[in-house]
Amino acid sequence: MSDTLWLVVPAAGRGRRMGAERPKQYLTLAGRPVMAHTLARLHQAFPTARLCLCLDPDDRFFDPAWVPFTHWQRVSGGAERADSVGGALDALAGEAGVEDLVLVHDVARPCVTVEDLQRLVMALRQDAVGALLAAPAADTMKRDDGNGRVACTEPRQGLWHALTPQGFRYGLLCRALAAARHDGVAVTDEASAIEALGMAPRLVAGRRDNVKITHPEDLALAERVLAAQQAENPLTTPLLHGENG
């Protein structure tokens, strides 16, 4: 298998649930844009990887100075995550080999640890299907009745929260996303496209502090997580309070 590692970061979302004046990937987190933290963390784990960054064609906030990678390219993101990832894979045609590993990571997950990133890639190199970071469900799970009331309690045994990155070989991921488009399968993450082919990606247990910034309160939570990670491991990419985004 090739040693080339590709990173695909969908970052074309508008972040409407944040109710902010700009997309969530450009909100300030510990003195820097969320995107800058995410890319810095990925680069710390994989400094020689090749990055494909999916941005809105009309993006007016992006600054290339936030990209620490030597080899990277910008591609136009789509309306949905799967569209952005599919566009990135198309852009890599002719460069990526069918057995190259592709990691897809949410731009709004700046707290993923270097250790989890590296453990995921180790698992990927030993698995023919692919793998994703995930966390076992810890809370009691309720299913609603459609009217805001509890219909039943779902057993949480065997339930996992899907995180990112999610990683697969380039050829398989291209085939899975193309099949999903052809068959009209709703793809909420890359693993679901692989599952639709009848395959079972490996679950790699990851830290629960790999939080996704979706709602306004998540920004403050992410800042506390980053500070705690820095205290826990001084080699973690440092926070740069006061730097303008």
Secondary structure, 3 states (H helix, E strand, C coil): CCCCEEEEEEECCCCHHHCCCCCHHHCEECCEEHHHHHHHHHHHHCCCCEEEEEECCCCCCCCHHHCCCCCEEEEECCCCHHHHHHHHHHHCCCCCCCCCEEEECCCCCCCCCHHHHHHHHHHHCCCCCCEEEEEECCCCEEEECCCCCEEEEECCCCCEEEEEEEEEEHHHHHHHHHHHHHHCCCCCCHHHHHHHCCCCCEEEECCCCCCCCCCHHHHHHHHHHHHHHHHHCCCCCCCCCCCCC
